[in-house]
Amino acid sequence: MQTTPDQSFEQLLPGDAEAILERLPERIRAAFVERAAEIDYPVEAVIEMALAGYLDPEAIAFVDCKPKRGQRVA
């Protein structure tokens, strides 16, 4: 995992997410990409959520997450 000086290991970087996606079967890759589009969230965040949910069933879920709702479009 690569980091920038101001970023810790707490967050999956987009390039790392792409590396993970490249190694997954097509149907799983497509599911991650589709879910990210559904909730308008970066695919790396969706991968993190999936891993967190697997490792800790009580982890925060983003089932109804709409992160850009209410933001102004520039």
C-alpha positions as CSV (number, residue, x, y, z in Angstrom):
1,M,0.0,0.0,0.0
2,Q,1.4,3.4,-1.0
3,T,0.9,6.5,1.2
4,T,1.5,10.2,0.8
5,P,3.1,12.2,3.6
6,D,-0.2,13.4,4.9
7,Q,-2.0,10.0,4.6
8,S,-1.9,7.1,7.1
9,F,-2.5,3.5,6.5
10,E,-6.1,3.9,7.6
11,Q,-7.4,4.4,4.1
12,L,-7.2,2.4,0.9
13,L,-5.8,4.4,-1.9
14,P,-7.4,4.4,-5.4
15,G,-4.4,2.8,-7.0
16,D,-4.4,0.0,-4.4
17,A,-8.1,-0.5,-5.0
18,E,-7.5,-0.9,-8.7
19,A,-4.8,-3.5,-8.0
20,I,-7.3,-5.4,-5.9
21,L,-10.1,-5.1,-8.5
22,E,-7.8,-6.4,-11.3
23,R,-7.2,-9.6,-9.4
24,L,-10.8,-10.4,-8.6
25,P,-13.2,-12.5,-10.8
26,E,-15.1,-10.3,-13.3
27,R,-18.5,-10.7,-11.5
28,I,-17.1,-9.6,-8.2
29,R,-15.3,-6.7,-9.7
30,A,-18.5,-5.6,-11.5
31,A,-20.4,-5.9,-8.2
32,F,-18.0,-3.6,-6.4
33,V,-18.1,-1.1,-9.2
34,E,-21.9,-1.2,-9.5
35,R,-22.3,-0.8,-5.7
36,A,-19.9,2.2,-5.7
37,A,-22.0,3.8,-8.5
38,E,-25.3,3.1,-6.7
39,I,-24.2,4.9,-3.5
40,D,-22.1,7.5,-5.4
41,Y,-19.0,6.6,-3.4
42,P,-15.4,5.7,-4.4
43,V,-14.8,2.1,-5.2
44,E,-12.0,2.0,-2.7
45,A,-14.4,2.9,0.1
46,V,-16.8,0.1,-1.0
47,I,-13.9,-2.4,-0.8
48,E,-13.1,-1.1,2.7
49,M,-16.7,-1.5,3.8
50,A,-16.9,-5.0,2.4
51,L,-13.7,-6.0,4.3
52,A,-14.9,-4.3,7.5
53,G,-18.2,-6.1,7.3
54,Y,-16.5,-9.4,6.8
55,L,-14.1,-8.9,9.7
56,D,-16.6,-7.3,12.0
57,P,-20.3,-8.0,11.5
58,E,-21.1,-5.1,13.8
59,A,-19.0,-2.6,11.7
60,I,-20.7,0.5,10.4
61,A,-22.8,-0.2,7.3
62,F,-23.4,2.3,4.6
63,V,-26.6,0.7,3.2
64,D,-28.4,4.0,3.0
65,C,-25.4,6.2,2.5
66,K,-25.8,9.0,0.0
67,P,-22.6,11.0,0.7
68,K,-23.1,13.7,-2.0
69,R,-26.7,14.4,-1.1
70,G,-27.2,18.0,-0.3
71,Q,-23.9,19.2,-1.8
72,R,-23.9,22.0,-4.3
73,V,-22.8,21.2,-7.8
74,A,-20.1,23.6,-9.1
